[in-house]
Amino acid sequence: MRPSSRGLAAVVAALSATALLAPPAAATPTDTVHDYLQRHRESVGSPGLAYAVVRDDRVVAQDTFGTDGDGAPVTPRTAFLLGSVAKPFAGLAVAQLVEAGRLDVDAPVVDTLPWFRLGDREVSDRITTEHLLTHTSGISARDGVRFGDRFDNADGAVERAVRALAEAEPAGPPGGAFRYSSANYLVLGALVEQVSGASYADYLRQHVLAPLRMRDAVVDEAAARERIPPGHRLTFDRPWRFDPGYDESGVPYGYLGGSLTDLTNFAIAQLNGGTFAGTEVLSAEATARTHEGRVETSSGSYGYGWRTRDLDGVRTVHHSGATAGYMSSLVLVPEQDLAVIVLHNAHSMARDVQQYEAAFNVVRLLQGGTPHDVGADPVLAYGPWVLLGLAAVVIALLVRTALRKGPRSVLRTSIWCGAALLSAVAAGWILPRQFGAGLREVMLWAPDMAIGIIAVLVACALTLGTHLALWLRHIRTS
């Protein structure tokens, strides 16, 4: 029977009144996470972001925001460069060989790689696989940077990079202090190649990526060209499309690529004793051993490719990583069968800590807590502007000097030029060396600082040239 229009009106009115009187639905934790990450993406200036929350063997929340470097929408299948999140994969590969009885973590590396050496052979002969896994080999952070980012994509790239370490002088004895250095994982890549008889990329494909169904993973230049869109460098806090190229020699420590879907599969295996969808890539006991903190660090401890950190009383196992253009984080909470993944397609050294903390803030929100947001690093955020300002002052004084030609104007300009040069030297050489970097790394990782340094150098070069011209003119006319 067809209802009358009057009856329909009464029903609609009753339903509308009920809806108006009903309290609004409370936001769920995943809703809160979604809203937080939207705000976070805007605050750090990342054009695209992807995240997922994993519980046990299920993805319980995931979403993507924005666009990639080619202008296409970011999806769960969009590939990102993972940076040092590659290290847990190298730790897994080594743990597989150890569990198979093909590698001994306590044996010297030279037992397997007789040609391996550092600048001090007596030191390098005592380095073990354990030392490499835990960053206690004595290789410095500076040499990790110096011998990285080679962009070598020819056959044998990993071995060539390791052989270059013969020029590296150890910063301490094996088994001593924790010194985070990607060179350690570079050597682990060569060990995997030597023991398995395959390239590191091929070993990873066969024994890790394929079993975990990581179908978007990237371990070679050809796949990188096809799958990984350009990232972005934040320059003067604005994202600029950037594609530095790919580095096959860096796959063991930072040039592994993959999508959000790939990393959720990897996280599920980590939470489930090394097993994904019924396929075991590592035993539960061996997986747990990789998660154990073995050496103390300034922020927790380090195990076999994993960091550990106490987060508001909750033990987390995690790693983050950056390349020039991308930033990624993977946080496990093993006791709660929880994992959080956050991927950015932009990076800035000034906002590195903000990006790093995002995944931990998601964990806090899921625990019912509040985010601990941090601001940009003031030195790295404002330093480029200070340098540009100093360069502008020098140029303005230079124009004034050229017009007035007086000794006081020359002195004033020279003083400002000296101050600007000292600031540029500090920004380009002195401060970066505290973190194992140099001018090359400043140009790659902090382009706005490099622009500020160049502006100062140009301004002071013009000052020197102008003062020299004025002096020569004075000589001729006197």
C-alpha positions in Angstrom: 0.0 0.0 0.0 1.3 3.4 -0.9 1.5 5.7 2.2 -0.2 9.0 2.2 1.9 12.2 1.9 0.6 13.4 5.3 1.8 10.2 6.9 5.2 10.5 5.2 5.5 14.1 6.5 4.8 12.9 10.1 7.4 10.2 9.9 10.0 12.6 8.5 9.2 15.2 11.2 9.6 12.6 13.9 12.9 11.4 12.6 14.2 14.9 12.2 13.3 15.7 15.8 15.1 12.5 17.0 18.2 13.5 15.1 18.3 17.0 16.5 17.8 15.7 20.1 20.4 12.9 19.8 23.9 13.7 21.1 26.6 13.9 18.4 28.7 10.8 17.9 31.9 10.8 19.9 35.1 10.9 17.8 36.9 7.6 17.7 40.7 7.4 18.3 41.2 6.8 14.6 39.2 9.9 13.8 41.4 11.8 16.1 44.5 10.4 14.4 43.2 11.3 11.0 42.5 14.9 12.1 45.9 15.2 13.8 47.8 14.0 10.7 45.9 16.4 8.4 47.0 19.3 10.6 50.5 17.9 10.9 50.9 17.7 7.2 49.9 21.3 6.8 52.2 22.5 9.6 55.3 20.8 8.2 54.5 21.6 4.6 54.5 18.1 3.1 52.6 18.0 -0.2 51.7 14.3 0.4 51.4 12.0 3.4 50.3 8.4 4.0 49.7 6.6 7.3 48.4 3.3 8.6 47.6 1.8 12.0 48.1 -2.0 12.3 46.6 -4.2 15.1 47.9 -7.7 15.2 47.5 -8.9 11.6 45.0 -6.3 10.4 45.2 -2.7 9.1 42.6 -1.0 11.3 43.1 2.5 9.9 44.9 4.1 6.9 44.6 7.1 4.7 46.5 9.2 2.3 46.6 13.0 1.8 47.8 15.3 -1.0 49.8 14.7 -4.1 53.1 13.1 -5.1 56.0 14.9 -6.9 54.3 14.3 -10.2 51.0 15.9 -9.1 49.1 12.6 -8.8 47.1 11.8 -5.7 49.0 9.8 -3.1 47.5 6.3 -2.6 48.4 3.3 -0.5 50.4 2.0 -3.5 52.5 5.2 -4.0 56.1 4.4 -3.5 58.2 6.5 -1.1 62.0 6.4 -0.4 62.2 4.9 3.1 65.6 6.3 4.3 66.9 4.5 7.4 63.8 2.4 7.7 65.9 0.3 5.3 68.0 -0.7 8.3 65.4 -3.1 9.9 65.2 -4.9 6.6 69.0 -5.3 6.6 68.8 -6.5 10.2 66.2 -9.1 9.1 68.3 -10.3 6.2 71.3 -10.8 8.5 69.1 -12.5 11.1 67.9 -15.0 8.5 71.5 -15.9 7.6 72.4 -16.3 11.3 69.4 -18.5 12.0 70.3 -20.6 9.0 73.8 -21.1 10.5 75.5 -19.4 7.6 76.7 -16.3 9.6 78.0 -15.9 13.1 77.3 -12.5 14.7 80.3 -12.8 17.0 82.9 -13.7 14.4 85.1 -11.0 12.8 83.8 -9.6 9.6 87.1 -10.4 7.9 86.4 -14.1 8.4 83.7 -13.7 5.7 85.0 -10.6 3.9 88.8 -11.0 3.9 89.3 -7.8 1.9 87.3 -5.6 4.4 89.4 -3.0 6.0 89.4 0.5 7.5 92.2 3.0 7.7 93.5 1.2 10.7 93.6 -2.5 9.8 94.2 -3.7 13.4 90.9 -2.1 14.4 88.9 -3.3 11.4 90.2 -6.9 11.8 88.4 -7.0 15.2 85.0 -5.7 14.0 82.2 -8.3 14.2 78.8 -8.5 12.7 77.3 -7.7 16.1 79.3 -4.5 16.1 78.0 -3.5 12.8 74.4 -4.3 13.7 74.6 -2.2 16.9 76.7 0.7 15.5 79.6 -0.1 17.9 82.2 -0.8 15.2 84.1 2.4 15.8 83.1 3.8 12.3 82.2 7.5 12.8 79.0 9.2 11.9 81.1 11.5 9.7 82.3 8.6 7.6 78.8 7.2 7.4 77.8 10.5 5.6 81.1 10.8 3.7 80.8 7.4 2.1 77.1 7.5 1.5 74.9 9.0 -1.2 77.3 7.8 -4.0 74.5 7.3 -6.6 76.3 4.3 -7.9 74.0 2.0 -9.8 76.4 -0.2 -11.7 76.9 -3.9 -10.8 78.9 -4.4 -7.6 77.9 -1.0 -6.2 77.7 -2.2 -2.6 81.1 -3.9 -2.7 82.7 -0.8 -4.2 81.3 1.4 -1.5 82.6 -0.9 1.2 86.0 -1.1 -0.3 86.1 2.7 -0.2 86.0 2.5 3.6 89.7 1.7 3.5 90.2 5.4 3.7 88.0 5.8 6.9 89.9 6.2 10.1 88.1 4.6 13.1 86.7 6.9 15.7 87.1 4.3 18.5 87.6 0.7 19.3 85.1 -2.1 18.2 82.6 -2.8 21.0 83.0 0.7 22.4 80.6 3.7 22.2 77.5 3.8 20.1 78.1 5.9 17.0 75.2 5.9 14.6 76.7 5.4 11.1 75.1 4.2 7.9 78.5 2.7 6.9 77.9 -0.1 9.3 74.8 -1.2 7.4 76.7 -0.8 4.1 79.1 -3.4 5.3 76.2 -5.6 6.4 75.0 -5.4 2.8 78.3 -6.7 1.5 78.2 -9.6 4.1 74.8 -10.6 2.9 76.1 -10.6 -0.7 79.2 -12.7 0.2 77.3 -15.3 2.3 74.3 -15.7 -0.1 76.2 -15.4 -3.4 73.5 -13.0 -4.7 73.5 -9.2 -4.9 72.0 -7.6 -1.8 69.0 -6.4 -3.9 68.4 -9.9 -5.3 68.6 -11.5 -1.8 66.1 -9.0 -0.4 63.7 -9.6 -3.3 63.8 -13.4 -2.9 63.9 -13.8 0.9 62.1 -10.7 2.3 60.1 -8.7 -0.2 58.5 -11.5 -2.2 57.4 -13.5 0.9 56.0 -10.3 2.4 54.2 -9.5 -0.8 55.8 -6.1 -1.0 54.9 -5.6 -4.6 55.8 -1.9 -4.8 59.2 -2.3 -3.2 62.2 -0.7 -5.0 65.8 -1.9 -4.8 67.2 -0.9 -8.1 67.5 2.2 -10.4 65.2 0.9 -13.1 62.3 0.3 -10.6 63.0 3.6 -8.9 62.6 5.5 -12.3 59.3 3.6 -12.9 57.7 3.7 -9.4 59.2 6.5 -7.2 57.9 10.0 -8.0 60.2 12.9 -7.0 60.0 14.0 -3.4 60.3 17.6 -2.1 62.9 19.5 -0.2 61.5 22.3 2.0 63.4 25.4 1.1 62.6 28.5 3.1 59.7 26.4 4.4 58.2 25.9 1.0 58.2 22.5 -0.8 60.2 22.3 -4.0 60.0 19.2 -6.2 63.3 17.3 -6.0 64.7 14.1 -7.5 68.3 13.5 -6.5 68.5 10.1 -8.3 68.8 6.6 -6.9 71.7 4.9 -5.2 71.9 1.1 -5.4 74.9 1.1 -3.2 72.7 2.6 -0.5 69.9 0.1 -0.4 71.2 -1.6 2.8 71.0 1.6 4.8 68.7 4.1 3.2 67.7 3.7 -0.5 65.0 1.0 -0.2 61.7 2.2 -1.6 58.2 1.0 -0.8 54.6 1.9 -0.4 52.3 2.2 2.6 50.9 -1.2 1.7 54.4 -2.7 1.6 55.2 -1.4 5.1 51.9 -2.6 6.6 52.8 -6.1 5.4 56.3 -5.7 7.0 54.8 -4.4 10.2 52.3 -7.3 10.4 55.2 -9.8 10.1 57.1 -7.9 12.9 54.1 -8.1 15.2 53.4 -11.8 14.4 56.7 -13.4 15.1 58.2 -13.0 11.6 55.1 -14.4 9.9 52.9 -12.8 7.3 49.8 -14.5 5.8 51.1 -17.9 6.9 54.6 -17.4 5.5 57.5 -17.3 8.0 60.4 -15.1 7.0 62.1 -15.4 10.5 61.3 -17.4 13.6 59.4 -15.7 16.4 62.5 -16.1 18.7 64.9 -14.5 16.2 62.4 -11.7 15.4 62.2 -10.9 19.1 66.0 -10.8 19.4 66.2 -8.2 16.6 63.9 -6.0 18.7 66.0 -6.2 21.8 68.0 -3.1 22.8 71.6 -4.1 23.0 73.5 -0.9 23.4 72.4 2.3 25.2 71.9 5.5 23.1 71.0 9.0 24.0 67.3 8.3 23.5 67.0 4.6 24.4 68.8 1.7 23.0 69.7 0.0 19.6 69.2 -3.6 18.6 69.6 -5.3 15.2 68.4 -2.6 12.9 65.8 -1.3 15.4 65.8 1.5 18.0 63.9 1.2 21.3 62.3 4.0 23.3 60.1 4.3 26.3 57.1 6.4 25.3 55.1 7.6 28.3 55.8 4.2 30.0 55.2 2.2 26.9 58.0 0.3 25.2 58.3 1.0 21.5 60.5 -0.5 18.8 61.0 1.8 15.9 63.1 3.4 13.2 62.7 6.5 11.1 64.6 7.6 8.0 65.1 10.5 5.7 66.4 11.1 2.2 66.6 14.4 0.5 62.9 14.6 -0.4 61.3 11.9 1.8 60.8 11.1 5.5 59.4 7.8 6.9 58.7 6.4 10.4 57.7 2.9 11.6 56.8 2.4 15.3 56.0 -0.9 16.8 54.4 -1.4 20.2 54.9 -5.2 20.5 53.2 -5.7 23.9 50.0 -4.2 22.4 50.3 -5.8 18.9 50.3 -2.2 17.5 52.2 -0.6 14.7 52.0 2.9 13.3 53.5 4.0 9.9 53.7 7.6 8.7 55.3 8.6 5.4 56.0 12.1 4.1 57.0 13.0 0.6 59.0 16.0 1.8 61.8 16.6 4.2 63.5 19.5 5.9 66.3 19.3 8.4 64.7 22.3 10.2 61.5 20.2 10.6 63.1 16.8 10.9 62.1 16.3 14.6 58.6 17.4 13.9 58.3 14.8 11.2 60.0 12.1 13.3 57.6 12.7 16.3 54.4 12.4 14.2 54.2 8.5 14.4 54.9 8.7 18.2 52.1 11.2 18.5 49.8 8.8 16.8 50.7 6.2 19.4 50.0 8.7 22.1 46.6 9.5 20.7 45.7 5.8 20.4 46.7 5.5 24.1 44.3 8.3 25.0 47.1 10.9 25.4 47.9 14.1 23.7 50.5 14.9 21.0 53.8 16.4 22.1 54.3 18.7 19.2 57.6 20.4 18.7 58.5 23.4 16.6 61.0 23.8 13.9 64.7 23.9 14.8 65.3 27.7 15.2 68.9 27.6 14.0 68.0 25.7 10.8 64.7 27.5 10.3 66.0 31.1 10.8 69.7 30.7 9.9 69.1 31.0 6.1 67.2 34.2 6.6 69.9 35.6 8.8 72.5 34.9 6.2 70.4 36.5 3.5 69.8 39.5 5.7 73.6 39.8 6.3 74.2 39.6 2.6 71.6 42.3 2.0 73.3 44.6 4.6 76.7 44.1 3.0 75.3 44.9 -0.5 73.6 48.0 0.8 76.7 49.2 2.6 78.7 48.4 -0.5 76.5 50.7 -2.7 76.9 53.4 -0.1 80.7 52.9 -0.1 80.8 53.1 -3.8 78.9 56.4 -3.7 80.7 58.0 -0.9 84.2 56.5 -1.3 85.1 57.4 2.3 87.4 55.4 4.5 84.7 55.1 7.2 82.3 53.6 4.7 84.9 51.1 3.6 85.6 50.1 7.2 81.9 49.7 8.1 81.3 47.5 5.0 84.4 45.4 5.8 83.2 44.8 9.4 79.8 43.7 8.2 81.4 41.5 5.5 83.6 39.9 8.1 80.6 39.1 10.4 78.7 37.7 7.4 81.6 35.5 6.4 82.0 34.2 9.9 78.3 33.3 10.0 78.6 31.6 6.6 81.6 29.6 7.8 79.8 28.5 10.9 76.7 27.5 8.9 78.6 25.7 6.1 81.5 24.1 7.9 81.7 24.4 11.7 78.2 23.4 12.8 77.7 20.6 10.2 80.9 18.9 11.3 79.3 18.5 14.8 76.9 16.1 13.1 79.4 14.4 10.8 78.4 16.5 7.8 80.1 19.0 5.5 79.3 21.6 2.9 78.3 18.9 0.4 75.7 17.6 2.8 74.5 21.1 3.5 73.8 21.7 -0.2 71.9 18.4 -0.4 70.0 18.4 2.8 69.6 22.1 3.7 69.4 24.0 0.3 68.1 27.2 1.9 71.2 27.3 4.2 73.3 26.8 1.1 71.6 29.6 -0.7 72.2 31.9 2.3 75.9 30.9 2.3 76.2 31.5 -1.4 74.6 35.0 -1.0 77.1 35.9 1.6 80.0 34.7 -0.4 78.8 36.7 -3.5 78.2 39.8 -1.4 81.6 39.6 0.2 83.3 38.9 -3.2 81.7 42.0 -4.6 82.8 43.9 -1.6 86.4 42.7 -2.0 86.3 43.6 -5.7 84.9 47.0 -5.1 87.4 47.8 -2.4 90.2 46.7 -4.7 88.9 48.8 -7.5 88.7 51.9 -5.2 92.2 51.3 -3.9 93.6 51.0 -7.4 91.8 54.2 -8.4 93.3 55.9 -5.4 96.8 54.7 -6.3 96.4 56.1 -9.9 95.1 59.5 -8.8 97.6 60.0 -6.0 
